[in-house]
Amino acid sequence: MDKKSFVEKFTGRLPRDIKSATPQQLHDALGKTVMEMFAEHWSNARQEHLSKRRGAYLSMEFLVGRAVYNNLLVLGIYDEVDAAFKELGLDLADLEEIEDAALGNGGLGRLAACFLDSAATLGLPLDGYGIRYKYGLFKQSIVDGFQREDIDDWTKYGDPWSVRCDEDTVLIEYSGQTVKAVPYDMPVFGFRTENVGTLRLWQAEPVKEFDFDVFNKQDYLEASKEKIFAEDISRVLYPNDDTDEGKKLRLKQQYFFSCASLTDIIRKHKARYGTLDNLADYISVQLNDTHPVISIPELIRQLVDNEGYTFEKALEMAKRIFNYTNHTVMQEALEKWRTDLVEELLPRIYAIIIQINEALMADMYSANVPREKTDRIKIIKGDLIHMADMACYASSHINGVAEIHTQILKDTVLSDWFSLYPQRFRNETNGITQRRWIALCNRELSAYITELLGDDNWINDLDRLKELAKYADDENVLRRFIDIKQAKKQQLADFIKAHDGIDIDAESVFDIQIKRLHEYKRQLLNAFSILWIYYGIKDGSIKDFKSTTFIFGAKSAPGYRRAKAIIKFINEVGRVVSEDPDTRDLIKVVFVQNYNVSYAEKLVAAADISEQISTAGTEASGTGNMKLMLNGAVTLGTYDGANIEIVQEAGEENNYIFGARVEELEKIVPEYDSRSVFAGDDMIRRVVSSLIDGIVSDGGSGDFRELYMALLDGASWHAPDHYYLLGDIRDYVETKLRCIGDYSADRIAFARRQWLNMCNAGKFSSDRTIADYAENIWGIR
Ligand SMILES: *Cc1c(COP(=O)(O)O)cnc(C)c1O
């Protein structure tokens, strides 16, 4: 980087009195300057991608977080820009005020962002396609212990990291409405490579200034009750994680970005090759969950209606082009669309889905597949279109996201498909990018790793961390590691004080559970365990308890009543333990506000204990578990998702595993009776009864009683204690106490375990995941 010209361009974009510039102005000037400096580089890389077989990653969510620091790091200009800021009397840390681009809910969207980073770094031609939501995931605050939601107007002060490309605009046709899809491109810079990926996010706009033919205000208001206006389509991200809403606007969103992305792919291909006959030789499309699966009939529609291919040929091409990643085994998350809705909004797509279903049935008849089975796998069942079944039929590869998850898919959710097409199934255990999740968020630990390894090439080769295992018994190394962890804990404590107004003791153990709030993730189990420890300290059965700060970060879907009740309950438990003089110095509970990628960066670096306590068989993989491991936290968790592989890599003796396993639950669940567990165990009865015994308050909503009833009597379609909290809690508390006890008994021995977790995190680099997808699924290089 030419520092002089950087400073000139940068300051040229600032107000004359540089010191008066707001963080937003600094960010805008910095972003635009960097984008300009690397524009040519990006444009070359784009052309390079188009000249090869390439991958397109279609995802309804890209949880990219804050771009500025990461871009400076991966472009190798962080220190220079930092120095330039200082010389100008500015502080790069002021850009902490810049909002995250929270264009995703959680793990699925963050995975997409990590994948693009890895592909760019590995020099692979992979580009992302998604939606440019005007409002990302809501901003959360905690008011009186309850979640409050505010809109997330993330582009309010501009978005210097995106470039609008009007020339690539696509028209999207719904029945009775045509809208424009205008792409905004974000560069995804690889770390120490020439390669740059592109994340193309589509924004919906009206074709004309007014796309409705009503003129007076009353008519307008009447019409707006009915009509979804063009801009509405990309207005807001649905805040549901792992549940299917089945709403019309959501279907419009799915079709919107699927159609726009495929049109873009087809246009570029035709411009270069003059034919689509070889399309499948040059493009591989990954469907991130079922949200983009409407791309399958859409590709066929374009090939048949616009390009003159037969349906059979188009279907054959689709089968070569698409691949499907499944992210969940939970029934309530499997997407289904009502036939009448699809027919009303997208009649031609509906007709093609019927044809795909007929083709599937014809294949089944030829193979003499029994009727019970064809009834189960057909795409249209009754009046519902099953998106996962369409994806399985028209894809080359189907993958789960951790070993156990892929096994469960084969055994249960997709077992019919597995028996028909076993060769299509693969496992691709998820990963995280080490650029953001250690090099950026833990510069102190990264510098130390670099010092020990002699160079920083490990940032592109995470397996090299294994070489550090030889220091596991070197007390000097462990002491340095502890000092760094301590520094990160202090930084987090300072941040929590500033951001959430809560004092915490950085000398205490940091036990952290950060992830979306969901019953299956069992934050309620964690809260119960804290109460259990509280009662144990009070009655003297728990002695010498080492002071521990239990930190939670989680957003609940705004309409998910029970999850919101759990947030309030956690805060109420926190109030109880801190009001009591017997425990206030020993237990602290913090529920941080607005957990997002930037907050996660601070939390993972500071954790001692990583809580990964989902009911076995429910968490497909998890990626938060990997971020925490990489930063040297031990896992306190169940045998679920990637926890199993984490323990395989880092050693069971260095982690804290508890609870019923999948095979055990299969036997237990049919007979499980939460009421007899409740009645037969004094402590379980005591902590669960806290929901109704008046020790905590739900503000009179009755929500705590509802939680209580869900555990003992069942609720909606779920059996009592569907997620087995009461069954696992004793083992959980004992394991947790052992873990905290180990920390306080011998900090060095505990640090050794933490260290070995970090050393063995190499497998969980998304570089490994992406290299595997590239070789075995996409065939790109
Ligand atoms: C990594 C990440 C997640 C996923 O966490 P899990 O523990 O795997 O569910 C969710 N939200 C954010 C902000 C993340 O960074």
Ligand as a Chemical Component Dictionary entry (heavy atoms), coordinates in Angstrom:
data_LIG
# 
_chem_comp.id                   LIG 
_chem_comp.type                 NON-POLYMER 
_chem_comp.pdbx_formal_charge   0 
_chem_comp.three_letter_code    LIG 
# 
loop_
_chem_comp_atom.comp_id 
_chem_comp_atom.atom_id 
_chem_comp_atom.alt_atom_id 
_chem_comp_atom.type_symbol 
_chem_comp_atom.charge 
_chem_comp_atom.model_Cartn_x 
_chem_comp_atom.model_Cartn_y 
_chem_comp_atom.model_Cartn_z 
_chem_comp_atom.pdbx_ordinal 
LIG C1 C1 C 0 -21.365 -18.589 15.022 1  
LIG C2 C2 C 0 -22.576 -17.810 15.277 2  
LIG C3 C3 C 0 -23.790 -18.458 15.481 3  
LIG C4 C4 C 0 -23.932 -19.967 15.497 4  
LIG O1 O1 O 0 -23.763 -20.408 16.827 5  
LIG P1 P1 P 0 -24.138 -21.896 17.257 6  
LIG O2 O2 O 0 -23.626 -21.995 18.659 7  
LIG O3 O3 O 0 -23.406 -22.805 16.337 8  
LIG O4 O4 O 0 -25.604 -22.016 17.172 9  
LIG C5 C5 C 0 -24.919 -17.699 15.728 10 
LIG N1 N1 N 0 -24.852 -16.353 15.767 11 
LIG C6 C6 C 0 -23.693 -15.704 15.595 12 
LIG C7 C7 C 0 -23.683 -14.216 15.685 13 
LIG C8 C8 C 0 -22.520 -16.395 15.339 14 
LIG O5 O5 O 0 -21.376 -15.735 15.151 15 
# 
loop_
_chem_comp_bond.comp_id 
_chem_comp_bond.atom_id_1 
_chem_comp_bond.atom_id_2 
_chem_comp_bond.value_order 
_chem_comp_bond.pdbx_ordinal 
LIG C1 C2 SING 1  
LIG C2 C3 SING 2  
LIG C2 C8 DOUB 3  
LIG C3 C4 SING 4  
LIG C3 C5 DOUB 5  
LIG C4 O1 SING 6  
LIG O1 P1 SING 7  
LIG P1 O2 DOUB 8  
LIG P1 O3 SING 9  
LIG P1 O4 SING 10 
LIG C5 N1 SING 11 
LIG N1 C6 DOUB 12 
LIG C6 C7 SING 13 
LIG C6 C8 SING 14 
LIG C8 O5 SING 15 
# 
